Amino acid sequence: MAKPIKVACIVGTRPEAIKMAPVVRDLKARDGFEVFLLSTGQHKEMLAQVLAAFDLTPDHDLEIMTERQTLNQILARAIPGLDQVFAQFQPNLVLVQGDTSTAFIAGLVAFNRRIKVGHVEAGLRSGDKWQPFPEEVNRRLLSVVADLNFAPTPTARDYLLREAVDPGSIFVTGNTVIDALLTVIKPDYRFRESLLEEALQEHGVKRILVTAHRRENWGEPMAEICQAAKSLLASGLPLRFIWPVHLNPVVREVVHRELSGVSGVYLTDPLEYSDLANLMSRVDLIWTDSGGIQEEAPSLGVPILVLREVTERPEGVAAKAARLVGTEAGRLVQVTRTILTQSDEYRRMAAAANPYGDGAASRRIGEYLAWYYGLISEKPLPFA
């Protein structure tokens, strides 16, 4: 019997776990693969919630997280741990997801050991190395070391081709976040967080979900987002804001200082993935700087205002499902009022088709790897 293909799947943050989980589950169900799930622990508590939701347990956890860790501290702690695990497991392929410090470091350590690297969600670009920081540089560097580039969309593929990435290394899959989303949405879902049930029971109000955590929005931009929420509530519009606040103390200090005790604002700790996904399906509008939510919300028919000046996910903006608004309070208030009070504009955004995926991305990746390693004879068709 032939030896199995050994694949090390690396996660470190909540978004990585959400998007990697369907891939891990697909590969584990396939003959011919031995899958090793490694967590760096970059976002320990939030990561554990997501993996549990998909019935996954890491085979190894580096547990690198410390309070207020810097990017270079993450790098310094992750490199030796990853190097030791790769030396012991000796994978044929290291599979990383997205653009986190965990993904880049794992790709670099694998490259230095001459292990092939597969990059899930390859080819996203904002064109500005500082926005988002450090993600834009992480994903550009990953494209240099990756042997297999699983681009989620044709747009992402085209970015890679413009950078002279080998066309034969690129396969368009759709985004695995849609696969994850569609497994947890339920019409009769009951929330674990009682505050959400309370927020959703009120009649005659529009509900806005807010998520914000990116480094470029720390400090004054975060305060501007909070000011916009207070201004809209003071204007008399029947609104409720639901904000699961990121665990990072730099984020929590500002949000709780500005919004704790404000009537019409529901602040919670970060939600388990199934709670967040089902909450997204029941709100009227989303404010976010999250990349994953930009991809998920169009599948749910919920308009998105992106709290950034640039996005590496332009497909949603082009499809009219999302609008770039930044964080300046006056602009955010104006655009929100327009969307919520002009029914034609709202319907156009809500009806936009999702350009990011169809729920079969992880299957395509699994089939491609089975074909690449000679386990099946037919190459799968890409996502169109």
CORWOCOR-V787174 format. One record per run of one state. SS is the DSSP state (hx for helix, st for strand, lp for the rest). FROM is the first residue (numbers start at 1). LEN is the number of residues. If there is no record, write none. Layout:
ss:SS from:FROM len:LEN
ss:SS from:FROM len:LEN
//
This chain:
ss:lp from:1 len:4
ss:st from:5 len:7
ss:lp from:12 len:2
ss:hx from:14 len:15
ss:lp from:29 len:4
ss:st from:33 len:7
ss:lp from:40 len:4
ss:hx from:44 len:10
ss:lp from:54 len:6
ss:st from:60 len:2
ss:lp from:62 len:9
ss:hx from:71 len:19
ss:lp from:90 len:3
ss:st from:93 len:5
ss:lp from:98 len:3
ss:hx from:101 len:12
ss:lp from:113 len:3
ss:st from:116 len:7
ss:lp from:123 len:5
ss:st from:128 len:1
ss:lp from:129 len:2
ss:st from:131 len:1
ss:lp from:132 len:3
ss:hx from:135 len:11
ss:lp from:146 len:2
ss:st from:148 len:4
ss:lp from:152 len:2
ss:hx from:154 len:9
ss:lp from:163 len:4
ss:hx from:167 len:3
ss:st from:170 len:3
ss:lp from:173 len:3
ss:hx from:176 len:9
ss:lp from:185 len:9
ss:hx from:194 len:8
ss:lp from:202 len:4
ss:st from:206 len:6
ss:lp from:212 len:3
ss:hx from:215 len:3
ss:lp from:218 len:2
ss:hx from:220 len:15
ss:lp from:235 len:4
ss:st from:239 len:7
ss:lp from:246 len:3
ss:hx from:249 len:11
ss:lp from:260 len:5
ss:st from:265 len:5
ss:lp from:270 len:3
ss:hx from:273 len:8
ss:lp from:281 len:4
ss:st from:285 len:4
ss:lp from:289 len:2
ss:hx from:291 len:10
ss:lp from:301 len:2
ss:st from:303 len:4
ss:lp from:307 len:7
ss:hx from:314 len:5
ss:lp from:319 len:3
ss:st from:322 len:3
ss:lp from:325 len:4
ss:hx from:329 len:13
ss:lp from:342 len:1
ss:hx from:343 len:8
ss:lp from:351 len:10
ss:hx from:361 len:12
ss:lp from:373 len:12
//
